[in-house]
Amino acid sequence: MKNDKDNRKQEQKQKENRQILRALGLFSQLGLSMACCVLIGILAGKFLDNLCGTSPLLMIIFTFIGAAAAFKVMFDIVKDWK
């Protein structure tokens, strides 16, 4: 009888730990994905600015495009997570 209670408590604790680890994995995936999208936008903008000679213009535009892509990725990840 006591072993059954201990086993149930242990299973409940393991389930909670899995949920916590899954949430941490989601948050780290979101952070990395968003940072990468913005960083790629900035780097692409700087590269094209150096190529075309339009110093800050394309970097600003591609930064906003990268931010928009980051939000799109965020919504897709959260939608698929459910």
C-alpha distance (Angstrom), angle and dihedral (degrees) to the residues before:
residue distance angle dihedral
M1 . . .
K2 3.78 . .
N3 3.81 91.5 .
D4 3.81 90.2 55.1
K5 3.80 90.8 55.1
D6 3.80 91.6 46.5
N7 3.81 91.0 48.9
R8 3.81 91.7 49.9
K9 3.80 91.3 49.1
Q10 3.78 90.9 48.6
E11 3.82 92.2 48.4
Q12 3.81 90.6 48.7
K13 3.82 90.5 50.2
Q14 3.82 91.1 49.7
K15 3.80 90.4 49.7
E16 3.81 91.0 51.3
N17 3.82 90.9 48.3
R18 3.82 91.0 51.5
Q19 3.80 90.8 50.6
I20 3.80 91.4 49.7
L21 3.80 92.2 48.7
R22 3.79 91.1 47.2
A23 3.81 91.1 51.8
L24 3.81 91.4 47.9
G25 3.79 89.5 50.4
L26 3.79 90.4 51.4
F27 3.80 93.3 49.8
S28 3.78 93.3 47.9
Q29 3.82 90.9 47.5
L30 3.80 90.5 50.7
G31 3.79 93.0 48.9
L32 3.78 95.1 47.6
S33 3.80 93.6 44.7
M34 3.78 93.2 50.0
A35 3.80 93.6 45.8
C36 3.81 92.0 48.5
C37 3.81 93.1 49.8
V38 3.79 92.8 51.8
L39 3.81 93.1 42.4
I40 3.80 92.4 51.0
G41 3.80 89.5 49.2
I42 3.80 91.6 51.6
L43 3.80 93.7 46.8
A44 3.80 93.0 46.9
G45 3.80 90.3 49.0
K46 3.80 92.8 49.6
F47 3.80 91.1 47.8
L48 3.80 92.5 50.7
D49 3.81 91.1 44.3
N50 3.79 90.4 55.5
L51 3.79 90.4 45.8
C52 3.82 96.3 47.8
G53 3.81 100.3 28.7
T54 3.81 94.9 -123.8
S55 3.79 94.1 129.9
P56 3.81 111.0 -161.9
L57 3.81 100.6 1.2
L58 3.81 102.5 82.1
M59 3.79 92.8 38.0
I60 3.81 90.3 57.3
I61 3.79 92.5 45.8
F62 3.80 93.6 48.3
T63 3.80 91.0 45.5
F64 3.80 89.2 59.4
I65 3.80 90.7 44.8
G66 3.82 88.8 51.7
A67 3.81 90.7 49.5
A68 3.80 90.7 50.3
A69 3.80 90.0 49.5
A70 3.81 89.2 49.6
F71 3.80 91.6 55.1
K72 3.80 90.4 47.3
V73 3.80 90.6 51.8
M74 3.81 90.0 46.9
F75 3.79 92.8 53.6
D76 3.81 91.9 46.1
I77 3.81 92.9 50.5
V78 3.80 93.3 47.9
K79 3.81 91.9 45.9
D80 3.82 91.6 51.3
W81 3.82 92.5 44.4
K82 3.81 93.9 66.9
